Amino acid sequence: MILHSSIETYLDAHVGDAPEAFRKLWKKSQWEMVYGHMVSDVGQAQFLRLMAQLLGARKVLDIGTFTGQSALAFAFGVGENGRVITLEKNEEHWVKAQRLLQEYPESNRISFHCGDAFMWMKESSEVFDLIFIDAEKQQYDAYYEAALVLLRSGGLIIVDNVLWYGTVADPTNQQKDAVTLRQFNQKIAEDSRVTSVILPLRDGLTLIQKK
Ligand SMILES: C[S@@+](CC[C@H](N)C(=O)[O-])C[C@H]1O[C@@H](n2cnc3c(N)ncnc32)[C@H](O)[C@@H]1O
């Protein structure tokens, strides 16, 4: 979180028509998971859903399933004929996400894969409208390069945690993930293959459109 907690609370109270499923899944993730803070909150889930809707996305790749919140958000956003593929390397998370989502009919639009995301991406020849990067921070550049190959022209990449609790903006902070994300953000800002912007929503999200 990088915003003041009162602003977070205000945003959470104004999430529009976000499905109740987003709040329920967020709460269950807090109760059932040791690292419950990793789940997208209701506002971020609504944002992901809206991005898929605005883009008219029919095929979404979700990198880092955890308890399934981002996959579910995209499942709502892609509509009846859309598909979401979600990738998770931790078998326990992979099993749990499928169990938690089974009560929602929209989850029929999701394919759950267990294994390393980068390996899956390297072997895939599918084409996606939208790709969400939210797994291992040290792998972000590898995911990004693989995503550019799998994304259609005009498609969207969304990258989570790019502000890393604000540490990227402090050049004296040499923590490993802060340094990696700082270099990643610099690369995206200078990348002529894409148009991008960083949004200070939650822990920072970058929107990247492939030219
Ligand atoms: C921050 S959580 C994802 C949160 C989820 N996207 C959401 O919006 O609630 C990151 C997940 O990525 C998974 N992960 C980490 N490295 C991975 C890899 N190399 N391949 C696939 N999944 C990975 C972790 O096990 C964890 O469940």
The ligand as an SDF file (V2000), in Angstrom:
LIG
                    3D

 27 29  0  0  0  0  0  0  0  0999 V2000
    0.9610  -11.7290   -5.6600 C   0  0  0  0  0  0  0  0  0  0  0  0
    0.4060  -13.3840   -5.8600 S   0  0  0  0  0  0  0  0  0  0  0  0
   -0.8060  -13.2520   -7.1480 C   0  0  0  0  0  0  0  0  0  0  0  0
   -2.0600  -12.5200   -6.7270 C   0  0  0  0  0  0  0  0  0  0  0  0
   -3.2000  -12.6090   -7.7010 C   0  0  0  0  0  0  0  0  0  0  0  0
   -2.7730  -12.2880   -9.0500 N   0  0  0  0  0  0  0  0  0  0  0  0
   -4.2920  -11.6450   -7.2950 C   0  0  0  0  0  0  0  0  0  0  0  0
   -4.5550  -10.6970   -8.0380 O   0  0  0  0  0  0  0  0  0  0  0  0
   -4.8720  -11.8260   -6.2160 O   0  0  0  0  0  0  0  0  0  0  0  0
    1.7600  -14.1240   -6.7290 C   0  0  0  0  0  0  0  0  0  0  0  0
    1.5660  -15.6040   -7.0660 C   0  0  0  0  0  0  0  0  0  0  0  0
    2.5290  -15.9570   -8.0740 O   0  0  0  0  0  0  0  0  0  0  0  0
    2.9720  -17.2590   -7.8280 C   0  0  0  0  0  0  0  0  0  0  0  0
    4.2700  -17.4290   -8.4990 N   0  0  0  0  0  0  0  0  0  0  0  0
    5.5020  -17.0080   -8.0810 C   0  0  0  0  0  0  0  0  0  0  0  0
    6.4390  -17.3460   -8.9700 N   0  0  0  0  0  0  0  0  0  0  0  0
    5.8080  -17.9850   -9.9910 C   0  0  0  0  0  0  0  0  0  0  0  0
    6.2410  -18.5880  -11.1980 C   0  0  0  0  0  0  0  0  0  0  0  0
    7.5430  -18.5890  -11.5500 N   0  0  0  0  0  0  0  0  0  0  0  0
    5.3080  -19.1590  -12.0000 N   0  0  0  0  0  0  0  0  0  0  0  0
    4.0100  -19.1630  -11.6620 C   0  0  0  0  0  0  0  0  0  0  0  0
    3.5350  -18.6210  -10.5240 N   0  0  0  0  0  0  0  0  0  0  0  0
    4.4230  -18.0530   -9.6850 C   0  0  0  0  0  0  0  0  0  0  0  0
    3.0360  -17.3400   -6.2960 C   0  0  0  0  0  0  0  0  0  0  0  0
    3.0390  -18.6810   -5.8500 O   0  0  0  0  0  0  0  0  0  0  0  0
    1.7930  -16.5550   -5.8910 C   0  0  0  0  0  0  0  0  0  0  0  0
    0.6910  -17.4050   -5.7180 O   0  0  0  0  0  0  0  0  0  0  0  0
  1  2  1  0
  2  3  1  0
  2 10  1  0
  3  4  1  0
  4  5  1  0
  5  6  1  0
  5  7  1  0
  7  8  2  0
  7  9  1  0
 10 11  1  0
 11 12  1  0
 11 26  1  0
 12 13  1  0
 13 14  1  0
 13 24  1  0
 14 15  1  0
 14 23  1  0
 15 16  2  0
 16 17  1  0
 17 18  1  0
 17 23  2  0
 18 19  1  0
 18 20  2  0
 20 21  1  0
 21 22  2  0
 22 23  1  0
 24 25  1  0
 24 26  1  0
 26 27  1  0
M  CHG  2   2   1   9  -1
M  END
$$$$
